[in-house]
Amino acid sequence: MRAVLLPLPGPTTVSAAALVLALFSSEVAGATIVLPPDPDVAIGQEISFDGFVDQNGAPLPAVRPDARPWIVSPMYSRCPATCSATTAALKAALQRSGLRPSEYHAVSFSFDPRETDASLAEFRARMHLPPDWVTLRAGDPTALERTLRRLDFRTMERDGGRFEHPNLVAVLDPSHRVVGFVYGVSPSPSELARVVTQARNGVSALDRWRPYAFFLAALGLLASTATFLGLFGRRRRRLAPL
């Protein structure tokens, strides 16, 4: 078994289920695993896509500020497996999520520094992306490195120019700040709708405490167990023969 690269995400923020989904979404069984972003690092970071261009070589089109969150799908057009599958699954999940196209912006951006206008245009055509679905590549290495660092999105290039990478969708609020992630090759429509709604409405008190729910429950279980054992031991002492 090959070694797992990079430190694990903060244990208080990534659920075991999401982590397992991301790990098992590796492009090739047995390949080196590149772990998903640590929400402790990424959430709250601004992803502006300064220095990126679309398939026509033009900067990200100016969008009038509105209340729509941004659904961001990292990919690269040469990907032999999961990038196309994730994009197709995201399109299907959005259709089943109950969200209307007027309620979000969709972006696919390439993390391949060798991506070109032509390859990006070919990806758009192959995936039958709607006109308002933005596709971007980095115009310079600095812009790409900055964006990947803020997303805490890590990749590893393998022989043949392929990349090992997490499979996920990031959701940004209307001001382009990271709110959360939906993990896996097939994003859940209900989870996607939940995170998009959260990005539109702001983070509730419940959402702030959600990452700690498991540990609070574990503490409660430990306290209950200790109380039970204490009462049980006291009862045994009372019943013990003199």
C-alpha positions in Angstrom: 0.0 0.0 0.0 1.4 3.4 -0.9 1.7 6.1 1.7 -1.0 8.7 2.2 0.3 12.2 1.4 -0.2 15.4 3.3 -1.6 16.0 6.8 -5.1 14.9 7.7 -7.8 17.6 7.7 -8.8 19.0 11.1 -10.8 16.2 12.9 -13.4 18.7 14.2 -14.5 19.8 10.7 -14.6 16.9 8.2 -17.2 14.2 8.9 -16.0 10.6 8.6 -18.5 10.0 5.8 -17.3 12.9 3.7 -13.7 11.9 4.1 -14.4 8.3 3.2 -16.2 9.4 0.0 -13.3 11.6 -1.0 -10.7 9.0 -0.4 -12.6 6.3 -2.3 -13.1 8.7 -5.2 -9.5 8.4 -6.2 -9.1 8.0 -10.0 -7.3 4.6 -9.8 -7.8 2.0 -7.1 -4.6 1.7 -5.1 -3.2 5.0 -6.3 -1.7 7.6 -4.0 -4.4 9.4 -2.2 -4.4 13.2 -2.1 -6.6 14.3 0.8 -9.4 16.8 0.5 -9.3 20.4 1.7 -9.2 21.1 5.4 -12.3 23.3 6.1 -10.4 25.0 8.9 -8.0 26.4 6.3 -10.4 27.0 3.4 -13.7 28.2 4.8 -13.8 32.0 4.8 -11.1 32.4 2.1 -11.9 34.6 -0.9 -11.7 33.0 -4.3 -11.8 35.9 -6.8 -10.3 34.1 -9.8 -8.1 37.1 -10.6 -5.6 36.2 -13.3 -7.9 33.5 -14.8 -9.3 33.5 -18.3 -12.2 31.7 -20.1 -12.1 29.5 -23.2 -11.8 32.7 -25.3 -8.8 34.0 -23.4 -10.9 36.7 -21.8 -11.0 37.4 -18.0 -13.9 36.2 -15.9 -16.9 38.2 -17.3 -18.0 41.0 -15.0 -21.0 39.9 -13.0 -23.3 42.4 -11.3 -23.1 41.8 -7.6 -26.2 39.8 -6.6 -27.3 37.3 -3.9 -26.3 34.2 -5.9 -23.7 31.8 -4.4 -21.0 30.3 -6.6 -20.7 26.6 -7.2 -17.1 25.8 -8.2 -15.9 22.6 -9.7 -12.1 22.0 -9.9 -11.1 19.9 -13.0 -8.7 19.5 -15.8 -9.7 18.7 -19.4 -7.3 15.9 -19.9 -8.5 14.0 -16.9 -9.2 10.4 -18.1 -11.8 9.6 -15.5 -13.4 11.6 -12.7 -13.4 15.2 -13.9 -15.9 14.5 -16.7 -17.9 12.2 -14.4 -18.0 14.8 -11.7 -19.1 17.6 -14.1 -21.9 15.4 -15.5 -23.0 14.4 -12.1 -23.0 18.0 -10.9 -25.2 19.0 -13.8 -27.6 16.2 -12.9 -27.5 17.0 -9.2 -28.3 20.7 -9.8 -31.3 19.6 -11.9 -32.6 17.4 -9.0 -31.7 19.8 -6.2 -34.7 22.0 -6.5 -32.4 25.0 -7.1 -33.2 27.2 -10.1 -30.4 28.3 -12.5 -31.2 31.9 -11.5 -30.2 31.0 -7.9 -26.5 30.3 -8.4 -23.4 30.8 -10.6 -21.6 27.6 -11.9 -17.9 27.6 -12.6 -15.5 24.8 -13.7 -11.9 25.9 -13.4 -8.8 24.0 -14.4 -6.0 23.3 -12.1 -3.7 22.1 -15.0 -1.1 24.8 -15.6 -0.9 23.5 -19.2 -4.6 24.0 -20.0 -5.2 26.0 -23.1 -8.2 28.0 -24.6 -8.7 25.2 -27.1 -8.7 22.4 -24.6 -11.1 24.3 -22.3 -13.4 25.0 -25.3 -13.3 21.2 -26.1 -14.3 20.4 -22.5 -17.2 22.7 -22.7 -18.5 21.2 -25.9 -17.9 17.6 -24.7 -19.8 18.2 -21.5 -22.6 20.2 -23.2 -22.3 23.0 -20.6 -25.0 25.8 -20.7 -23.9 29.2 -21.9 -23.9 30.7 -18.4 -21.7 28.0 -17.0 -18.3 29.6 -16.7 -15.1 27.7 -17.6 -11.7 29.1 -16.6 -8.0 28.4 -16.7 -5.2 30.2 -15.0 -3.6 32.9 -17.1 -0.4 32.7 -15.0 1.1 30.3 -12.5 0.8 32.8 -9.6 -2.9 33.0 -10.0 -3.3 29.3 -10.0 -1.1 28.7 -7.0 -2.9 31.4 -5.0 -6.4 30.0 -5.8 -5.4 26.4 -5.0 -3.8 27.5 -1.7 -6.8 29.4 -0.6 -9.1 26.4 -1.4 -6.5 24.1 0.3 -6.9 22.0 -2.9 -3.9 19.8 -3.4 -2.8 17.8 -6.4 0.0 15.5 -7.4 1.2 15.1 -11.0 1.9 11.6 -12.1 3.7 10.1 -15.1 2.0 11.0 -18.4 0.8 14.3 -17.1 -2.1 12.9 -15.1 -3.1 14.4 -11.7 -4.1 12.8 -8.5 -6.7 15.1 -6.9 -9.7 15.2 -4.6 -13.1 15.0 -6.2 -15.4 17.7 -4.8 -17.4 20.9 -5.4 -16.8 24.1 -3.4 -19.6 26.5 -2.7 -18.8 30.2 -2.3 -21.1 32.9 -0.9 -22.0 35.9 -3.2 -18.8 37.7 -2.1 -16.7 34.7 -3.3 -15.8 33.4 0.2 -15.7 29.7 0.7 -18.7 28.4 2.7 -18.4 24.6 2.3 -17.7 21.6 0.2 -19.7 18.7 -1.3 -17.5 15.7 -1.6 -17.3 12.8 -4.1 -17.7 12.1 -7.8 -21.5 12.2 -7.5 -22.5 15.3 -5.5 -25.7 14.7 -3.4 -28.5 17.0 -4.7 -29.8 17.5 -1.1 -26.4 18.3 0.3 -25.7 20.6 -2.6 -29.0 22.5 -2.0 -28.2 22.7 1.7 -24.8 24.3 1.2 -25.9 26.6 -1.5 -28.8 27.8 0.7 -26.4 28.3 3.6 -24.1 30.3 1.3 -27.1 32.5 0.3 -28.5 33.0 3.8 -25.4 33.0 5.9 -24.1 30.6 8.5 -26.7 29.8 11.2 -25.8 29.0 14.8 -26.6 25.4 14.1 -24.2 25.3 11.2 -21.4 26.8 13.3 -21.8 24.0 15.9 -22.4 21.2 13.3 -18.7 20.2 13.0 -18.5 19.7 16.8 -21.7 17.6 17.1 -20.0 14.2 17.0 -17.6 15.2 19.7 -20.3 16.7 21.9 -22.3 13.5 21.4 -19.2 11.4 22.3 -18.6 13.5 25.5 -22.3 13.0 26.4 -21.9 9.2 25.9 -18.8 9.1 28.1 -20.6 11.1 30.8 -23.6 8.8 30.7 -21.4 5.7 30.8 -19.4 7.0 33.8 -22.7 7.8 35.6 -24.0 4.3 34.9 -20.9 2.6 36.0 -20.8 4.7 39.2 -24.4 3.8 40.1 -23.8 0.2 39.2 -20.7 0.0 41.4 -22.5 1.6 44.3 -25.4 -0.8 43.9 -23.1 -3.8 43.9 -21.4 -2.5 47.1 -24.7 -2.2 48.8 -25.7 -5.7 47.8 -22.4 -7.4 48.6 -22.5 -9.7 51.7 -20.9 -8.5 54.8 
